[in-house]
């Protein structure tokens, strides 16, 4: 994959971008119970279904764009469009889990993800989340700017 070059000095190198369609289901706590002497932890059915669909979408986009993240640590940025419910930290946690389980990131510990910035975005016709994986930064997050790849993703999903 061709890395997206920063638009001006001080902006971060974008390693990959993804669009996750639909309402994002916030990360849930697992429910633990005992069965037959064994402790079992399960996640709610709606979260498991969302995660399965999100992982499939991420893997499809990664294959199509030949995404290989081999530079760690990274910074994650995410914008939730038309998402009216959920705590932004739990929504971000769900995205991080999908990136790890989908094989996009090796892990979401601080060794691999030095910072994350998720926020709600205004506008757009479709629900979803735009996710950027960038080189790690020791500075404040860059202002949102539209790259050619982002513009294509946003246009394709009716946001711009």
C-alpha positions as CSV (number, residue, x, y, z in Angstrom):
1,X,0.0,0.0,0.0
2,X,1.2,3.5,-0.8
3,X,1.4,5.5,2.4
4,X,-0.5,8.7,2.4
5,X,1.9,11.6,2.7
6,X,1.1,14.4,5.1
7,X,-0.3,17.5,3.6
8,X,2.0,19.9,5.5
9,X,4.9,19.7,7.9
10,X,3.8,18.6,11.4
11,X,1.0,16.4,10.2
12,X,1.2,12.6,10.7
13,X,2.0,10.0,8.1
14,X,-1.3,8.0,7.5
15,X,-0.5,4.3,7.4
16,X,-4.1,3.1,6.6
17,X,-7.7,4.3,6.5
18,X,-10.9,2.2,7.0
19,X,-14.6,2.9,6.8
20,X,-16.8,0.7,9.1
21,X,-20.4,1.0,7.9
22,X,-23.4,1.2,10.2
23,X,-24.1,1.8,13.8
24,X,-21.1,1.0,16.0
25,X,-21.9,-1.1,19.0
26,X,-20.0,0.0,22.1
27,X,-17.6,-2.4,23.7
28,X,-19.4,-4.4,26.4
29,X,-18.2,-6.1,29.5
30,X,-18.2,-9.8,29.3
31,X,-20.7,-11.8,31.4
32,X,-19.1,-14.4,33.5
33,X,-20.9,-17.5,34.9
34,X,-20.1,-21.0,35.9
35,X,-21.2,-24.1,34.0
36,X,-20.2,-27.6,34.9
37,X,-17.4,-26.4,37.2
38,X,-15.9,-24.1,34.4
39,X,-16.0,-20.4,34.4
40,X,-17.3,-19.0,31.1
41,X,-17.2,-15.4,29.9
42,X,-19.5,-14.4,27.0
43,X,-20.2,-11.1,25.2
44,X,-23.7,-9.9,24.3
45,X,-25.1,-11.3,21.0
46,X,-25.5,-7.9,19.3
47,X,-21.9,-7.0,20.1
48,X,-20.6,-10.4,18.8
49,X,-22.6,-9.9,15.6
50,X,-21.3,-6.3,15.1
51,X,-17.8,-7.4,15.8
52,X,-18.0,-10.3,13.3
53,X,-19.3,-7.9,10.6
54,X,-16.7,-5.2,11.4
55,X,-13.8,-7.6,11.2
56,X,-15.0,-8.9,7.8
57,X,-15.2,-5.4,6.5
58,X,-11.8,-4.4,7.8
59,X,-10.2,-7.5,6.4
60,X,-11.8,-6.9,3.0
61,X,-10.5,-3.3,2.9
62,X,-7.1,-4.4,4.1
63,X,-6.8,-7.0,1.4
64,X,-8.0,-4.6,-1.3
65,X,-5.7,-1.8,-0.3
66,X,-2.8,-4.1,0.6
67,X,-2.5,-2.8,4.1
68,X,0.4,-4.0,6.2
69,X,1.0,-2.3,9.5
70,X,4.7,-3.0,10.3
71,X,5.6,0.2,12.1
72,X,4.8,0.4,15.8
73,X,3.7,2.2,17.9
74,X,0.9,3.8,16.0
75,X,-1.7,6.4,16.8
76,X,-5.4,5.8,16.1
77,X,-7.9,8.4,15.0
78,X,-11.6,7.8,14.6
79,X,-14.7,9.9,13.7
80,X,-18.1,8.5,14.4
81,X,-20.8,9.7,11.9
82,X,-24.5,9.8,12.9
83,X,-23.8,7.9,16.1
84,X,-26.2,9.1,18.7
85,X,-25.6,6.7,21.5
86,X,-22.7,5.2,23.4
87,X,-19.7,6.4,25.3
88,X,-16.9,7.5,23.0
89,X,-14.4,5.4,25.0
90,X,-16.4,2.3,24.6
91,X,-17.0,2.9,20.9
92,X,-13.3,3.4,20.5
93,X,-12.6,0.2,22.4
94,X,-14.9,-1.7,20.1
95,X,-13.0,-0.3,17.0
96,X,-9.6,-1.3,18.6
97,X,-10.8,-4.8,19.3
98,X,-12.0,-5.2,15.8
99,X,-8.7,-4.0,14.4
100,X,-6.8,-6.5,16.6
101,X,-9.1,-9.5,15.9
102,X,-9.1,-8.6,12.2
103,X,-5.3,-8.9,12.1
104,X,-4.8,-5.2,11.2
105,X,-3.0,-4.4,14.4
106,X,-0.8,-6.9,16.4
107,X,-2.2,-5.7,19.7
108,X,-3.9,-2.7,21.3
109,X,-1.6,-2.4,24.3
110,X,0.4,0.8,24.8
111,X,3.5,-0.9,23.2
112,X,1.6,-1.0,19.9
113,X,-1.0,1.9,20.2
114,X,0.6,4.9,21.9
115,X,-2.5,7.0,21.7
116,X,-6.1,7.0,20.4
117,X,-8.4,9.9,19.5
118,X,-12.0,9.1,18.9
119,X,-14.7,11.7,18.5
120,X,-18.2,12.2,17.2
121,X,-18.4,14.0,13.8
122,X,-21.3,16.1,12.5
123,X,-23.1,15.6,9.2
124,X,-23.2,12.8,6.7
125,X,-26.0,10.6,5.4
126,X,-24.6,7.3,6.5
127,X,-23.8,5.9,9.9
128,X,-20.3,4.6,10.4
129,X,-16.8,5.3,11.6
130,X,-13.8,6.6,9.6
131,X,-10.6,5.1,11.2
132,X,-7.1,6.3,10.5
133,X,-4.0,4.4,11.6
134,X,-1.1,6.9,11.7
135,X,2.5,7.0,12.7
136,X,2.9,7.6,16.5
137,X,3.1,11.2,17.6
138,X,4.2,12.9,20.8
139,X,2.1,16.0,19.9
140,X,-1.5,16.9,19.9
141,X,-3.7,15.3,17.1
142,X,-3.7,17.0,13.7
143,X,-6.8,18.8,12.6
144,X,-9.1,16.7,10.5
145,X,-8.2,17.1,6.9
146,X,-9.6,15.3,3.8
147,X,-7.1,13.3,1.8
148,X,-8.0,11.8,-1.6
149,X,-8.5,8.4,-0.1
150,X,-10.7,9.9,2.7
151,X,-12.7,11.9,0.2
152,X,-13.4,8.8,-1.9
153,X,-14.5,6.8,1.2
154,X,-16.7,9.7,2.4
155,X,-18.2,10.3,-1.0
156,X,-18.8,6.5,-1.5
157,X,-20.7,6.4,1.8
158,X,-22.8,9.6,1.2
159,X,-21.1,11.7,3.8
160,X,-19.8,14.4,1.4
